[in-house]
Amino acid sequence: MFDRHIKAWGLAPDGAPVVTHSSHLLPVRWQGLPAMLKVATIAEETRGGLLIQWWDGDGAAKVYAHDGEAILLERAEGKRSLLVMAMNGDDDEASRIICRTVQTLHRPPAKPYPELVPLDIRFRALEAAASAYGGVFSTSDAVAKALLAAPREVGVLHGDIHHGNILDFEDRGWLAIDPKGLLGERAYDYANLFCNPAPAVATDPARLRRRLPIVATESGLSPERLLRWLVAYAGLSAAWSLEDGGDPAPALHIAEIAAAELASGT
């Protein structure tokens, strides 16, 4: 899996390999620098590799080399963690850091987009769940369809923004990794922030009410628009949980909380 690229790029292994459902990763050294060799095993990760190359180190990890499904990435070695911050009393700052990183990723491009997947394709799983189960799934699906029918500020999307996908790169600051490569309304990229970093946090209505004005201010989006995307995204997340054999209840609860906030006129 790794040998060809280790030889071609002059890499020295620098840790144990990691295997996920979508890629194989190996910490390495490249020209003395810490790097990560990532070999995608599914199309979504390959598209993500094209997008992170396209960003060219602006808001995301640099790509040192690439070849088909394989990319050689700048590796984070900073000790700070947004997840730890969010779970230990510094959630406000963690939210601001995430929003500012997303803003960098969303800057208007000066070059053609790489291959991206339209956001409506992403929501097909929610439509199927709504048809099969109704309830909150149907509520989320109706909101999603309305948003997708009249999108605003369409552009390139990371597609999986959360506390574990923005890392401390020390002098280079906080940078994103692991994009999915989507095309759609920019508000979508903020929704998953509200579903993280853990169910106990994300399902607390008070935490949502505290985060919402922070994200609205940082993003320049209205609280109402953010809540609508959260209702849609949380339903989609629940649908994915069902597909993966997981528990959709936490994500459905988040959708219910966001829908209640919308109904209250927040």
N, C-alpha and C positions, 0 to 999 in steps of 0.2 A: 504493500500500500504506500509506504513512505520512501522506500529505498531509491527509486528513480529520481525523485525530487531532491533527496538528500545529496545524491551524487551530482546532479545537474546544477544545483544552486550552492554547493559547497557548504552544507549545513552540518552543525554538530548537535546531536540530540542533547537536550538540557532538562529532561524530566520524563515522566511516564506518559504514555499515550492515553488519550481519552476517546472513547467511542460512544457516540450518541445515535439516536434513530436517524439522524440526517447527515452526519459527517464524522470523519475521523480527524483527530487533532493531535499534534505533537509539539511540545515546547522545544525550541531549538535556539542556537546562536547562529547569527548570520553576520559575517564581517565584524564579529565581536559584539553585536547588538542582540538584545533579547527579541525573539520573534516567535510566531506561532505558525506552524505549517498546518493548513486546513485543507482536507480533501472532501469535497461534497459528495454525498451518495444519493441525493434526490435533487430534482430540478429546481425546487424553491431555493435551496442553498446555493446552487450554481448561479441563479439570478441574483441572489444577495451578494455573491462575490463580484459580479459585474457592477453592481451599484456601489459597493464600497471602493472599487477601483475608480469609479466615476467621481466620487467625492474627493479623491486625491488628497486625503489627509485633512480636509477642512471639516471639522466637527466629528470626524470618524478616524479610526485607526488607519495608518498608512499601509498601502500594499507595496511591498518591496519587489515581488515577482509574482507572475501568474502564468498558468498553463492549463487550459481546459478547466477541469473541475478543481484544480489545485491552486491555492493562493498562499503566499507567504506574507504574513501580517506583522506589523509592529505589535509587540506584546506589552501589556500593562504590567508595571511592577510597583505601582503606588500602593500604599497601605490603607488609604481611605476607602470606605465602602458606603454607597448610598443606602443600601439595605440596613446596615448597622446604624447609620444616622437616623433613618426613618423609624427604626424600632427603639431608639434610645433618646428620644426627646428633641431631635433636630429635624423633624419631618418637614417643617417649613422650608428650611434651607435646601434639603434634598429635593423638594418639589421645584424650587427655583432653579437649581442646577440642571435638573432634567429639562425644564422648559427652555432654558437658554441654549442647551445643546440641541434640542429639537429646532429651535429658531435658526441656528446655524445650518442645520441639515436642510432646512426649507428655503434657504436663500434662492432667489431667482437664478436659474442657471444661465451660463454664457455658452453653453454647448448642448447638442442634442442629448435627449435622455437615452440611457441604456434600455435594454428590454425590461418592461415593467408589466405587472398584471393589474388590469382595471379593478377597482375596489368592489364593484358589483359582483364580480366573480367570487371574491372572498366571502361574500355574504350568502352564497348558495346553501351553505350548511345550515344557516339560521332559517332560511325559507323551508328547508326540508323538516327541521325540527318543529317549526310552527305548524306545518301541515300534519305532522304525526302526533303532536302532544298538546297543541293549543296553549292556553293559559298565558303565562308570562312570555313564553316564546313568541306567541302571536302578537303580544303588545310590542315586544322588541322588533319583530319583523315589520310591523306596520310603520313604526318610527324609522327603521332603516330604509324602507322603500321610499318614504317621503324625502329623506335626506339624499338618497342616491339619485332621485329624480330631479333634484334641483341643487346640485353641488355648488359650493362657493370656494373660490381660491384653490383651484385644482392644481396639483403639482406632484412632485416626487415624494413618496412616503417611505419612511424606514419600515414601518409595518409591525414592529414588535418592541416598542419602547417600554422599558420597565427598569427597575432599580438594578437589576443584574446585567443589563446590556449597555450601561454607561459606566465606564471604568475610569479609575484614577491613573492617568498617564504622566503624573508628576509635572515636569516642566511644561509639557504640552497641554496640561489641564485635563478636563473631563471629556472623554471621547466615546462615541458609540461604536458598538460591534454588532455583528450578527443581524444585518438588515434582511428583510424579506423581499423588498423590491416591488412596491405597489404604486399605483397612480390613482389619486383621488383627492378629496377635500382634506386640507391640512389639519382640520380639527380632529380627524380620526386618530392621528398620532398621539394626541393627548389623552385619549380615553383610557388606555390601559394603565396609565399612571394611577388612576383612581381604583383600579382593581388589584393593586399591589401595595406593599411587598408581601403581605400575608393576609389570609381571610379575616383574621381577628381585627386587623387594621381596616381593611377595605370595607367590611360590613358594619362599621361603626358610623352611624349617621352623623355624629358630631365631627368625626374626622373628615367626612365628605364636605360638610359645611365649612370647615376651616380651610380645607385645600382649595375649594372652588374659587374664592376670590383671588387667591394667590395665583392659580393657573390662569384665570381670566385676565388678570393684570399683566402677567408675564407674556402671555400669548397674544393679547389684543383681541381675544374672542369673547363673546358675550357668555355669561353664565348659562343662559337658556340654551345656547347652541352647544355648549360643552355637555350639558345634561342630556340633551337629545342624543348626542353621539355616545354618551355613556350608556343610556338605555339600550341603544342598538348594539354596541360593542359587548356589553355584559351578556346579552342574549346570545350573541355569536360565540362568546367564550364558553357559555354553558353548553351550546350545541357541540362545540369541539370536545368538551369533557365527555359528553355522551358517546361521541364517536370513538374516543380513546378508552372507554370503559371506566371513566372517572365519575366523580360526584358533581352534578351540575348545580347543586343547591347553593353554594356560596355565590356563584356568578349570578344566578337568578335572583338571589336576595339583593345583590348590588343593583340589579336592574330595577327591582321594586323600590328600593330606596331612592334611586335617581328619578323614577317616575313620580314618586310621592313629592319630591322636591319640586319637580316641574309643575305638578298640580297645585302646589301651595303658592306658586308664583315667584319662587326664588330667582 
